Amino acid sequence: MSAVVEPGRENRSGAAPGSGAWVAKAAALSRAAAFPFGIFLLWAAAAYFAWVPRPLLPPPAEVVARILDLSVSGDLSRHIIASGTRLAAGIALGGIPAVGIGILVGMFRPFEAFVSPTLRFLAPVPVLAWMPLVILFFGIDEAAKIALLAVGVFFVMYSATSGAVRSIDNRFIEVCRLYNKSVGLTVRRIILPASTPTILDGLRAAVALSWIILVAAEIVTARNGLGWLLWDARTFGRTVDAYAAMIVVGLLGLASDILISGLRRKVSHWRGDFGGL
């Protein structure tokens, strides 16, 4: 006769029910923190023992204190809002058309033949090579920075979307044709659900690229934002501010990547993708 375990009683291992998940999460967090913590210790040692001249490598404590000072004064939030607004606008203006065109290219070969050669011709051109033309057309105002971001996002998202549509199992499309389903219904029920995980992978790459483009654009044509803060620090020799700006950009990029990765896991749980060993 099997024993009945009373509610709340610990299991045979002595751990409370559900504690295994918390232990796994804690272990994963520890592994993720080990490498940056090691870099932090190496940085602190290099600054303390003056392996690198202090003006070039300030102690990490000074950089953290400067980030806190910028946060308390409100300067940091002002720069983050300026950069974040540009980033969101550029991703929207470049990403939405890219997804639409990518779906059309993936679904219809005549449309692919019409637009694909031109897009493949333009795609290898570095985004920053567009900067002189963008400045000529839009000046150095907000439109120029957003346009550069949109160009960079467009080609990444277009490539990811068209490839995602073409990788869908053709049998699903044949079933829709067999039952005379409309193109709109096929897109809603088959194309979008099946291609969304790959599109989100493209979005991750596009957002990472967007941070690079944004900082470069703000260095050239801005009077606020994290890129401007970085360049202003360099101009006036405020090395601590430069490191602070770099760390903030890195943290924001990491946060956006974690957010998109979590969303991708939620929408692709049905696929059973390989999650690594």
PyMOL commands that set and color helices and strands:
alter all, ss='L'
color gray80, all
select helices_A, chain A and resi 19-48+60-73+75-107+109-122+127-138+142-166+170-178+183-221+226-235+239-267+269-271
alter helices_A, ss='H'
color red, helices_A
deselect
rebuild
show_as cartoon
